[in-house]
């Protein structure tokens, strides 16, 4: 995928992972940037109702690629957040 190749060449790791996860999950920026490790159970990410537009909890299937990106992210962002608070 040309876009991912461009990201790999030009973006820093944290921004690259954020943009890829946004594209691969098709979730809103605010939902992704406020992800917490405790919301991920295996390959399912449950977005709490208070963070969704319709105020209903939402479950997102996480592909192997997304799980690999999240593992990279774990090395840089300590729990509870996947992203530094304030991003997005």
C-alpha contacts under 8 A as a table, 3 or more apart, distances in Angstrom:
res1	aa1	res2	aa2	distance
1	X	4	X	5.50
1	X	5	X	6.39
2	X	5	X	5.02
2	X	6	X	6.21
3	X	6	X	5.11
3	X	7	X	6.23
4	X	7	X	4.96
4	X	8	X	6.04
4	X	20	X	7.29
5	X	8	X	5.02
5	X	9	X	6.23
6	X	9	X	5.11
6	X	10	X	6.01
6	X	11	X	7.90
7	X	10	X	5.25
7	X	11	X	5.12
7	X	16	X	5.77
8	X	11	X	6.16
8	X	12	X	8.00
8	X	16	X	6.81
11	X	15	X	6.21
11	X	16	X	5.47
12	X	15	X	5.57
12	X	16	X	5.94
13	X	16	X	5.01
13	X	17	X	6.09
14	X	17	X	5.25
14	X	18	X	6.21
14	X	73	X	6.99
15	X	18	X	5.04
15	X	19	X	6.14
16	X	19	X	5.33
16	X	20	X	6.14
17	X	20	X	5.17
17	X	21	X	6.02
17	X	69	X	6.04
17	X	70	X	7.79
17	X	73	X	7.30
18	X	21	X	5.27
18	X	22	X	6.14
18	X	32	X	7.79
18	X	33	X	7.70
19	X	22	X	5.08
19	X	23	X	6.26
20	X	23	X	5.14
20	X	24	X	5.99
21	X	24	X	5.05
21	X	25	X	5.84
21	X	26	X	7.98
21	X	32	X	7.71
21	X	66	X	6.31
21	X	69	X	7.59
22	X	25	X	5.55
22	X	26	X	5.64
22	X	27	X	5.97
22	X	28	X	7.18
22	X	29	X	6.81
22	X	32	X	6.74
23	X	26	X	5.28
23	X	27	X	7.75
24	X	66	X	7.21
25	X	60	X	7.26
25	X	61	X	7.98
25	X	62	X	7.43
27	X	31	X	6.57
27	X	32	X	6.61
28	X	31	X	5.27
28	X	32	X	6.34
29	X	32	X	5.26
29	X	33	X	5.97
29	X	88	X	6.24
30	X	33	X	5.26
30	X	34	X	6.10
30	X	51	X	7.92
30	X	88	X	5.79
31	X	34	X	5.43
31	X	35	X	6.39
31	X	47	X	7.23
31	X	51	X	6.34
31	X	52	X	7.07
32	X	35	X	5.25
33	X	82	X	7.43
33	X	83	X	5.86
33	X	85	X	7.83
33	X	87	X	6.13
33	X	88	X	5.70
34	X	81	X	6.79
34	X	82	X	7.46
34	X	83	X	7.01
34	X	85	X	7.36
35	X	39	X	7.09
35	X	47	X	7.72
35	X	81	X	6.00
35	X	82	X	5.86
35	X	83	X	7.35
36	X	39	X	5.52
36	X	40	X	7.45
36	X	79	X	7.30
36	X	80	X	5.30
36	X	81	X	4.43
36	X	82	X	5.77
37	X	40	X	5.63
37	X	79	X	6.41
37	X	80	X	5.67
37	X	81	X	6.18
37	X	82	X	6.48
38	X	41	X	7.49
38	X	80	X	7.08
39	X	45	X	5.61
39	X	46	X	5.41
39	X	47	X	6.77
40	X	43	X	7.08
40	X	44	X	5.78
40	X	45	X	4.41
40	X	46	X	6.51
41	X	44	X	5.33
41	X	45	X	6.34
43	X	61	X	5.94
43	X	62	X	4.84
43	X	63	X	6.89
43	X	67	X	7.22
44	X	59	X	6.45
44	X	60	X	5.65
44	X	61	X	4.82
44	X	62	X	5.70
45	X	59	X	5.66
45	X	60	X	5.08
45	X	61	X	6.49
45	X	62	X	6.88
46	X	57	X	6.72
46	X	58	X	5.59
46	X	59	X	4.38
46	X	60	X	6.28
47	X	51	X	6.78
47	X	52	X	7.03
47	X	57	X	5.56
47	X	58	X	5.07
47	X	59	X	6.23
47	X	60	X	7.73
48	X	51	X	5.70
48	X	52	X	6.87
48	X	56	X	7.22
48	X	57	X	4.68
48	X	58	X	6.74
49	X	52	X	5.35
49	X	54	X	7.64
49	X	55	X	4.50
49	X	56	X	4.24
49	X	57	X	4.02
49	X	58	X	7.11
50	X	55	X	5.60
50	X	56	X	7.46
50	X	57	X	7.74
51	X	55	X	6.90
52	X	55	X	5.07
52	X	56	X	6.37
52	X	57	X	6.91
52	X	58	X	7.45
53	X	56	X	7.85
62	X	65	X	7.94
62	X	66	X	5.74
62	X	67	X	6.33
63	X	66	X	5.19
63	X	67	X	6.25
64	X	67	X	5.02
64	X	68	X	6.14
65	X	68	X	5.09
65	X	69	X	6.32
66	X	69	X	5.05
66	X	70	X	6.18
67	X	70	X	5.01
67	X	71	X	6.24
68	X	71	X	5.11
68	X	72	X	6.47
69	X	72	X	5.12
69	X	73	X	6.28
70	X	73	X	4.86
70	X	74	X	6.19
70	X	82	X	7.76
71	X	74	X	5.08
71	X	75	X	7.06
72	X	75	X	5.74
72	X	76	X	7.48
73	X	76	X	5.43
73	X	77	X	6.25
73	X	82	X	6.54
73	X	83	X	7.97
74	X	77	X	5.48
74	X	78	X	6.63
74	X	82	X	6.79
75	X	78	X	7.45
77	X	81	X	6.74
77	X	82	X	5.64
77	X	83	X	6.17
77	X	84	X	6.76
78	X	81	X	6.70
78	X	82	X	7.30
79	X	82	X	6.96
81	X	84	X	6.71
81	X	85	X	7.25
83	X	87	X	6.75
84	X	87	X	6.00
